[in-house]
Amino acid sequence: MSNAFRLLLIGLAFVVFCSHDMFLKLGDYHLPPNTFATIELVNGTFETSENTIDRDRMIDVSLVGHGAREAVDTSKWTEQDLSTLLQFKTGKAGTYVAGVSTAARSIEMEAEAFNGYLEHDGVLDELQWREDNDALGQAAVERYSKHVKTIFQVGDTKTDDYAAVLDYPIEFVPMSNPYDLRIGNKLHVGLLLNGKPLGNQPVLIGNDGGAHGHDHGGEHSHAHEEEGHSHGGEAVRTSPDGTLLVPITKGGTWHLRTIHMAHPEDPGFTHESNWATLTFGVQGGDHTHGEGSHTHADGTSHDHEHDHGGLPGWTWWAVSLALIGGLFFYFRRTN
């Protein structure tokens, strides 16, 4: 394989994988009862969605409140720009959970592209395994799926629905109500893989897409700090019992993200990854209310402009493809 073609593959892998996190977000996580609101499903970074999600990928869409789980018809989703939106009407006061689980898809990658993806997305345990087992030069066929949740508060009455387990392959489950939190508190969160606690698993913690300082105060019984940061967040590991503590250092939208990578026994696949994210809001600080679209009880909408501080999705893709094409032709001429 020529150097030019190898660089092209790595560049394409970067374009594909540097923007494939999935989150559920609300413009405001504290909503009035009996009010229309919108949940946004973003597929890209926490700040910017790079593409919409096909309905056939959604194998579960659920809303949980007051002990009842409602299956949401995927036809109720709509698209706006590059985001996938679900408009719904809140019920009576309580704490609610929304979740989306996607069907598995697969992708083939050359060794260098796969190694770069692992490093970029912080799947460092698998990268270390490949190095230890002399597998850095092996191509990969990965099967992947994503399972995302968000927790929001309607009215003032708190309920225990925050602890709902949706039986996804992997999911975060808070062990206390996020809407009892104040700045300076810590949220105790469990991580389940196939319904069982997942210990020693890397987790990325972030707030409104930016880095934040953690004052652990010497407390490391539930989360062990990793060296370095990734994606503008704090990297920690779950404790052996599959839990971690999230120090709430400011208000705004908080998000957790993890990727569990395994070597499946199924023929035809070298790797299987399950992605999980969780979002919730904390009042106070510099971002009490997030951006997004709100629809009032009378059906009228109010859109906040999305200023992500970056390029629009189509511009980002155009620049990326132009850069890769330029590299390809440059190295072709050089060779």
MIMILO-256021 format. One line per field, with one value per residue: residue number from 1; residue in one letter; x, y, z of N, C-alpha, C in turn. Coordinates in steps of 0.2 Angstrom, whole numbers. Example, Ala and Ser with C-alpha at 12.3 -4.5 7.8 and 13.67 -1.06 7.14 Angstrom:
! MIMILO-256021
loba <- 1,2;
doba <- a,s;
n.X <- 66,64;
n.Y <- -28,-11;
n.Z <- 39,35;
ca.X <- 62,68;
ca.Y <- -22,-5;
ca.Z <- 39,36;
c.X <- 66,64;
c.Y <- -16,0;
c.Z <- 39,39;
***
This chain:
! MIMILO-256021
loba <- 1,2,3,4,5,6,7,8,9,10,11,12,13,14,15,16,17,18,19,20,21,22,23,24,25,26,27,28,29,30,31,32,33,34,35,36,37,38,39,40,41,42,43,44,45,46,47,48,49,50,51,52,53,54,55,56,57,58,59,60,61,62,63,64,65,66,67,68,69,70,71,72,73,74,75,76,77,78,79,80,81,82,83,84,85,86,87,88,89,90,91,92,93,94,95,96,97,98,99,100,101,102,103,104,105,106,107,108,109,110,111,112,113,114,115,116,117,118,119,120,121,122,123,124,125,126,127,128,129,130,131,132,133,134,135,136,137,138,139,140,141,142,143,144,145,146,147,148,149,150,151,152,153,154,155,156,157,158,159,160,161,162,163,164,165,166,167,168,169,170,171,172,173,174,175,176,177,178,179,180,181,182,183,184,185,186,187,188,189,190,191,192,193,194,195,196,197,198,199,200,201,202,203,204,205,206,207,208,209,210,211,212,213,214,215,216,217,218,219,220,221,222,223,224,225,226,227,228,229,230,231,232,233,234,235,236,237,238,239,240,241,242,243,244,245,246,247,248,249,250,251,252,253,254,255,256,257,258,259,260,261,262,263,264,265,266,267,268,269,270,271,272,273,274,275,276,277,278,279,280,281,282,283,284,285,286,287,288,289,290,291,292,293,294,295,296,297,298,299,300,301,302,303,304,305,306,307,308,309,310,311,312,313,314,315,316,317,318,319,320,321,322,323,324,325,326,327,328,329,330,331,332,333,334,335;
doba <- m,s,n,a,f,r,l,l,l,i,g,l,a,f,v,v,f,c,s,h,d,m,f,l,k,l,g,d,y,h,l,p,p,n,t,f,a,t,i,e,l,v,n,g,t,f,e,t,s,e,n,t,i,d,r,d,r,m,i,d,v,s,l,v,g,h,g,a,r,e,a,v,d,t,s,k,w,t,e,q,d,l,s,t,l,l,q,f,k,t,g,k,a,g,t,y,v,a,g,v,s,t,a,a,r,s,i,e,m,e,a,e,a,f,n,g,y,l,e,h,d,g,v,l,d,e,l,q,w,r,e,d,n,d,a,l,g,q,a,a,v,e,r,y,s,k,h,v,k,t,i,f,q,v,g,d,t,k,t,d,d,y,a,a,v,l,d,y,p,i,e,f,v,p,m,s,n,p,y,d,l,r,i,g,n,k,l,h,v,g,l,l,l,n,g,k,p,l,g,n,q,p,v,l,i,g,n,d,g,g,a,h,g,h,d,h,g,g,e,h,s,h,a,h,e,e,e,g,h,s,h,g,g,e,a,v,r,t,s,p,d,g,t,l,l,v,p,i,t,k,g,g,t,w,h,l,r,t,i,h,m,a,h,p,e,d,p,g,f,t,h,e,s,n,w,a,t,l,t,f,g,v,q,g,g,d,h,t,h,g,e,g,s,h,t,h,a,d,g,t,s,h,d,h,e,h,d,h,g,g,l,p,g,w,t,w,w,a,v,s,l,a,l,i,g,g,l,f,f,y,f,r,r,t,n;
n.X <- 4,3,11,3,-10,-11,-11,-22,-32,-31,-34,-48,-53,-52,-60,-73,-73,-70,-81,-92,-99,-114,-128,-142,-151,-158,-165,-168,-167,-176,-192,-209,-225,-236,-232,-226,-211,-194,-183,-167,-158,-141,-128,-112,-102,-103,-106,-110,-121,-117,-124,-140,-151,-156,-172,-173,-162,-166,-169,-175,-185,-188,-199,-199,-208,-215,-215,-219,-216,-215,-216,-210,-215,-205,-208,-212,-201,-192,-182,-170,-160,-145,-148,-159,-175,-186,-202,-212,-225,-224,-229,-237,-229,-213,-198,-190,-185,-177,-173,-163,-159,-148,-148,-135,-121,-108,-91,-76,-59,-42,-27,-19,-28,-38,-31,-28,-41,-44,-35,-39,-52,-51,-50,-41,-37,-39,-31,-19,-19,-18,-5,2,0,5,-3,-5,-3,-14,-29,-46,-63,-76,-91,-103,-114,-125,-131,-141,-145,-155,-159,-172,-181,-198,-208,-208,-209,-200,-196,-192,-189,-177,-168,-172,-169,-166,-162,-153,-139,-127,-127,-129,-134,-140,-138,-143,-155,-152,-157,-158,-146,-133,-121,-105,-109,-108,-112,-118,-115,-120,-113,-119,-116,-124,-133,-126,-114,-101,-84,-69,-69,-66,-72,-79,-81,-90,-94,-106,-98,-85,-69,-67,-63,-58,-61,-56,-53,-46,-53,-55,-62,-72,-69,-56,-43,-38,-23,-21,-33,-47,-57,-61,-65,-65,-56,-60,-61,-72,-75,-71,-84,-92,-96,-95,-90,-97,-91,-99,-96,-100,-114,-126,-126,-122,-113,-110,-99,-95,-85,-86,-76,-74,-69,-77,-85,-91,-90,-82,-81,-69,-70,-81,-91,-99,-108,-111,-120,-125,-135,-139,-146,-140,-144,-140,-124,-115,-122,-137,-148,-149,-146,-157,-173,-189,-206,-221,-236,-246,-243,-234,-218,-201,-186,-169,-154,-141,-126,-111,-98,-90,-87,-101,-110,-110,-100,-89,-87,-85,-73,-65,-65,-59,-46,-42,-43,-33,-21,-21,-19,-7,3,1,7,19,24;
n.Y <- -6,11,26,37,32,26,37,43,34,35,48,48,40,48,59,52,46,56,62,56,54,51,60,64,79,93,109,115,108,109,109,116,108,99,105,108,102,100,86,84,74,71,68,67,78,84,97,99,93,81,74,67,54,39,32,18,14,16,6,6,18,27,35,38,40,43,29,22,16,22,18,26,31,30,37,49,57,71,81,94,104,97,89,77,78,76,80,83,82,87,79,77,84,78,68,63,51,49,39,31,18,11,1,-12,-8,-10,-8,-8,-7,-1,-6,5,16,11,11,24,29,23,29,42,43,39,25,17,6,-5,-1,-2,-16,-21,-17,-24,-37,-38,-34,-22,-20,-26,-27,-21,-26,-19,-20,-10,-1,11,19,29,41,53,64,73,86,89,102,104,93,79,63,45,40,43,33,23,8,4,-8,-8,-13,-7,5,21,23,34,34,43,57,68,80,85,90,102,115,110,98,79,67,51,38,23,11,0,-16,-26,-27,-29,-23,-13,-13,-3,4,16,32,47,63,78,95,106,104,109,109,106,110,98,95,84,82,72,61,46,34,30,34,34,44,47,49,64,72,71,75,87,85,77,62,47,32,19,12,-4,-9,-4,9,27,44,60,75,90,104,116,125,120,110,93,79,62,49,34,20,4,-9,-25,-41,-50,-67,-70,-75,-66,-53,-43,-34,-27,-14,-5,10,22,36,49,63,77,91,105,117,134,144,147,142,140,138,129,129,128,122,127,123,130,128,132,128,136,140,143,147,145,152,143,144,137,140,135,128,127,111,106,114,110,97,99,106,96,85,92,94,81,76,85,80,67,69,77,68,58,65,67,53;
n.Z <- 0,-4,3,1,-1,12,21,16,20,34,36,32,41,52,49,50,63,72,75,81,93,103,109,120,122,130,128,140,156,166,167,165,170,159,147,130,124,118,113,109,98,96,85,84,90,108,107,94,81,68,59,55,62,56,56,56,63,76,89,101,109,123,135,152,167,183,186,175,159,143,126,112,97,83,72,76,77,70,58,59,52,55,66,75,81,94,98,112,125,141,157,173,187,191,190,175,163,147,134,121,110,99,84,80,70,57,53,43,45,41,49,54,54,63,75,76,78,91,99,98,103,115,119,127,133,125,114,121,123,110,108,117,113,101,90,83,70,64,54,57,60,66,76,81,93,100,115,123,136,144,158,165,174,178,184,202,210,215,209,210,197,190,193,184,175,159,152,142,132,138,151,160,177,188,206,215,215,202,202,214,217,221,217,221,227,225,212,213,203,194,183,171,162,152,162,173,186,180,182,183,172,159,160,153,159,157,155,148,136,139,147,164,181,193,210,220,233,239,238,232,231,223,210,199,195,178,168,160,148,138,123,129,142,159,162,170,180,183,199,207,210,200,200,201,206,203,203,206,200,194,187,174,159,162,156,154,146,139,131,128,124,116,112,101,100,88,71,59,65,73,84,96,100,113,116,128,134,146,150,160,169,179,190,192,193,177,166,168,160,145,128,114,107,112,115,118,128,120,108,101,95,101,97,101,95,89,93,92,92,82,65,54,51,37,32,39,35,21,21,27,18,7,12,14,0,-5,1,-4,-18,-18,-12,-22,-33,-29,-27;
ca.X <- 0,7,10,-2,-16,-12,-13,-29,-37,-31,-38,-55,-55,-52,-67,-78,-73,-69,-88,-98,-103,-121,-131,-149,-150,-164,-163,-169,-169,-181,-198,-216,-229,-241,-229,-223,-204,-191,-177,-162,-153,-136,-123,-106,-99,-108,-108,-113,-123,-115,-129,-147,-151,-161,-177,-172,-157,-168,-173,-179,-185,-192,-199,-200,-210,-220,-215,-222,-211,-219,-212,-211,-215,-200,-211,-213,-195,-191,-175,-169,-153,-142,-151,-165,-179,-193,-207,-217,-228,-223,-235,-237,-222,-209,-191,-191,-179,-178,-168,-163,-154,-148,-146,-128,-118,-101,-86,-70,-53,-35,-24,-17,-34,-41,-26,-29,-48,-44,-32,-43,-58,-49,-51,-34,-36,-39,-24,-13,-20,-15,2,5,-1,8,-8,-5,-3,-20,-35,-51,-70,-80,-98,-104,-120,-125,-136,-140,-151,-155,-164,-175,-186,-204,-211,-204,-209,-195,-198,-186,-188,-170,-165,-175,-165,-169,-160,-149,-132,-123,-131,-127,-139,-138,-140,-147,-158,-148,-161,-157,-139,-131,-114,-101,-111,-106,-117,-116,-118,-118,-113,-121,-115,-128,-137,-121,-109,-95,-79,-63,-71,-65,-78,-77,-86,-89,-100,-107,-93,-79,-65,-69,-58,-61,-58,-58,-53,-43,-58,-54,-64,-77,-67,-48,-42,-34,-19,-23,-40,-49,-63,-63,-68,-61,-56,-60,-63,-77,-72,-73,-91,-95,-99,-91,-93,-96,-91,-103,-92,-104,-121,-126,-127,-117,-113,-105,-98,-90,-85,-84,-74,-73,-67,-83,-83,-95,-85,-82,-80,-63,-71,-88,-91,-106,-107,-116,-120,-130,-135,-143,-144,-139,-146,-135,-118,-115,-127,-143,-152,-146,-148,-161,-179,-194,-212,-225,-242,-251,-240,-229,-211,-196,-179,-163,-149,-136,-119,-107,-92,-87,-90,-107,-108,-108,-93,-84,-86,-82,-66,-61,-64,-55,-40,-40,-41,-27,-16,-20,-16,0,7,1,12,26,26;
ca.Y <- 0,17,30,42,29,25,43,45,30,38,54,47,37,54,62,47,44,61,66,51,53,52,62,67,85,97,116,117,102,110,111,116,102,100,110,105,103,96,83,84,68,74,63,71,80,86,104,100,86,81,71,65,47,36,29,11,13,16,0,8,25,27,40,35,44,40,22,19,17,23,17,32,29,33,42,56,61,75,83,101,105,90,86,73,81,73,85,79,86,85,77,80,85,73,67,59,49,48,34,29,13,10,-6,-12,-7,-13,-5,-11,-2,-4,-6,12,20,9,13,31,30,21,34,49,42,37,18,16,-1,-9,1,-6,-23,-22,-16,-30,-43,-38,-33,-15,-20,-30,-23,-22,-26,-18,-20,-5,2,17,19,36,43,60,65,80,88,93,105,104,86,74,56,41,37,44,26,18,4,2,-14,-7,-17,-3,11,24,23,37,31,48,61,73,87,87,92,109,115,107,91,74,63,44,35,16,9,-7,-19,-32,-28,-31,-18,-13,-10,-2,6,23,36,54,68,85,100,110,104,111,106,108,107,93,95,77,82,66,55,42,27,28,36,35,49,45,54,68,74,69,78,93,82,73,55,44,25,16,8,-11,-11,-1,16,33,50,65,81,95,110,122,123,119,103,88,73,56,45,28,16,-3,-13,-32,-46,-55,-74,-71,-75,-60,-47,-43,-30,-25,-8,-2,17,25,43,52,70,80,98,107,124,138,144,151,140,137,135,127,131,123,124,126,124,132,124,134,125,141,138,148,144,149,151,138,146,132,142,131,128,123,104,105,117,106,91,101,107,90,81,95,93,74,76,88,76,62,71,79,62,55,68,66,47;
ca.Z <- 0,-5,9,0,1,19,24,14,24,41,36,31,48,57,48,52,70,77,76,81,99,102,116,120,125,130,129,147,159,171,163,168,169,154,142,125,124,112,115,103,97,92,83,82,97,112,105,87,78,61,54,58,63,52,60,56,68,83,91,107,111,129,140,159,172,188,187,169,153,137,120,108,90,79,67,79,76,64,57,59,50,56,72,75,86,96,102,117,130,148,161,179,190,193,187,170,159,140,131,114,109,91,81,78,63,57,49,42,45,41,56,57,55,69,80,77,81,98,103,98,107,122,120,127,136,119,111,125,122,104,108,121,109,94,85,81,63,62,53,62,58,72,76,86,94,105,120,126,141,148,164,166,179,177,190,208,214,213,209,209,190,188,193,179,171,152,150,137,133,143,152,166,181,194,212,218,210,199,203,221,217,221,216,227,228,220,210,213,197,192,176,170,156,151,168,179,187,176,186,180,165,158,158,152,162,154,157,142,131,140,152,171,186,199,217,223,240,241,238,226,233,218,204,199,189,172,166,153,146,131,121,133,148,163,161,177,180,188,205,206,211,194,202,201,209,198,207,202,201,192,184,167,157,163,152,155,140,139,126,131,118,118,106,101,97,82,66,54,68,77,89,97,105,115,118,133,137,150,151,165,170,186,191,195,189,171,161,171,155,139,121,111,105,117,112,124,129,115,102,98,97,103,95,103,90,91,92,94,92,77,59,52,49,30,30,42,30,15,22,29,12,3,15,12,-7,-7,3,-9,-25,-17,-12,-29,-38,-26,-29;
c.X <- 4,6,4,-9,-17,-14,-20,-34,-37,-35,-46,-57,-56,-59,-73,-79,-72,-76,-93,-100,-110,-124,-138,-148,-157,-161,-164,-171,-174,-187,-205,-220,-234,-238,-226,-215,-201,-184,-173,-158,-147,-131,-117,-102,-104,-110,-112,-115,-120,-119,-135,-146,-157,-166,-176,-166,-160,-172,-177,-179,-190,-193,-202,-202,-215,-221,-217,-217,-215,-214,-214,-210,-210,-202,-212,-207,-195,-184,-175,-162,-150,-143,-157,-169,-185,-196,-211,-220,-227,-230,-235,-230,-219,-202,-192,-185,-181,-172,-169,-157,-154,-146,-138,-127,-111,-97,-80,-64,-47,-32,-22,-23,-38,-37,-28,-36,-48,-41,-36,-49,-57,-50,-44,-32,-35,-33,-18,-13,-17,-8,5,4,1,3,-9,-6,-9,-26,-41,-58,-74,-87,-99,-112,-120,-131,-136,-146,-150,-161,-166,-180,-192,-207,-206,-204,-204,-197,-192,-186,-181,-166,-168,-169,-168,-167,-156,-142,-127,-127,-128,-134,-137,-141,-143,-150,-154,-151,-161,-150,-138,-124,-110,-103,-107,-112,-114,-119,-115,-117,-114,-119,-119,-131,-132,-116,-103,-89,-73,-64,-70,-71,-76,-83,-85,-95,-100,-101,-86,-76,-68,-64,-62,-57,-60,-57,-50,-47,-57,-57,-69,-74,-59,-47,-37,-29,-21,-31,-41,-56,-65,-66,-63,-62,-55,-61,-68,-73,-74,-80,-95,-98,-93,-94,-92,-96,-94,-100,-95,-110,-120,-128,-121,-118,-108,-105,-93,-91,-82,-82,-72,-71,-73,-81,-87,-89,-87,-81,-73,-65,-79,-88,-98,-104,-112,-115,-126,-129,-140,-141,-144,-140,-140,-128,-119,-119,-133,-147,-148,-149,-153,-168,-185,-201,-217,-232,-247,-248,-235,-222,-206,-189,-174,-158,-143,-129,-114,-100,-87,-90,-97,-105,-106,-101,-88,-82,-83,-74,-62,-60,-59,-47,-37,-38,-35,-21,-15,-17,-9,4,7,7,19,29,28;
c.Y <- 6,21,35,39,28,31,45,41,33,44,53,44,43,57,58,47,50,65,61,49,54,54,64,73,89,104,118,110,103,113,111,110,104,105,106,107,99,93,82,78,71,68,66,72,82,93,104,93,87,78,68,57,44,32,21,9,13,10,1,15,25,33,36,40,41,32,18,21,17,22,23,29,33,38,49,60,65,78,91,102,98,87,82,75,77,78,81,84,83,83,80,80,79,73,62,57,47,44,32,24,11,3,-6,-11,-10,-8,-8,-6,-5,-2,1,17,18,11,20,33,28,26,40,48,39,30,15,9,-6,-7,-2,-13,-25,-22,-22,-36,-43,-37,-26,-15,-24,-25,-25,-22,-25,-17,-15,-3,7,17,25,37,50,60,72,80,92,95,104,97,82,67,51,37,38,37,21,14,2,-4,-14,-11,-14,3,14,24,27,34,36,52,67,80,88,90,100,109,114,100,86,70,56,41,28,15,1,-10,-25,-33,-29,-25,-19,-9,-8,1,13,26,44,58,75,89,105,110,106,108,109,106,103,94,89,77,76,60,52,35,25,30,37,39,46,51,57,69,72,72,84,91,79,66,52,36,23,12,1,-13,-7,5,21,39,56,72,87,102,117,120,122,112,98,82,68,52,40,24,9,-7,-20,-35,-51,-62,-75,-70,-68,-53,-48,-39,-29,-20,-6,5,19,32,44,59,72,87,100,115,128,139,148,148,136,134,134,130,126,126,122,127,125,128,126,132,130,139,144,145,148,147,147,141,142,134,138,132,124,116,103,108,113,100,93,102,101,86,85,94,86,73,79,84,70,64,74,73,58,58,67,59,46;
c.Z <- 0,1,8,2,8,22,22,19,32,41,36,38,53,56,50,59,74,78,77,88,98,109,115,124,125,131,136,150,165,167,167,166,163,149,136,125,119,115,108,103,93,91,80,88,101,110,98,84,70,56,58,58,60,57,61,61,75,85,97,108,117,132,147,164,176,187,180,163,147,131,115,101,86,74,70,79,70,64,57,58,51,62,71,81,88,101,106,122,137,152,167,182,192,189,181,166,152,138,124,113,102,90,80,71,63,52,49,42,45,48,58,58,61,75,82,80,89,102,103,102,114,124,121,130,130,115,114,124,115,104,112,117,102,89,82,73,60,60,57,58,65,71,82,87,100,109,124,131,143,153,165,171,177,183,196,212,211,214,208,202,187,188,189,175,165,149,143,138,138,144,159,170,187,200,217,213,208,201,210,222,217,219,222,229,224,219,210,207,196,185,175,163,156,158,174,180,183,179,181,173,164,156,158,155,159,156,151,137,133,146,159,176,191,205,220,230,243,241,232,227,227,211,204,193,184,171,160,153,139,129,126,140,153,163,168,175,185,193,203,206,205,196,201,204,204,202,203,204,198,189,177,165,158,159,154,148,141,133,128,124,120,111,106,98,90,76,61,58,73,84,90,102,106,118,123,134,141,151,157,166,178,186,194,191,182,166,164,166,149,133,118,109,110,114,118,123,123,108,98,100,98,102,97,97,93,89,95,94,87,70,58,50,42,28,33,37,24,16,24,22,7,5,13,5,-9,-5,-2,-15,-24,-16,-18,-33,-35,-28,-36;
***
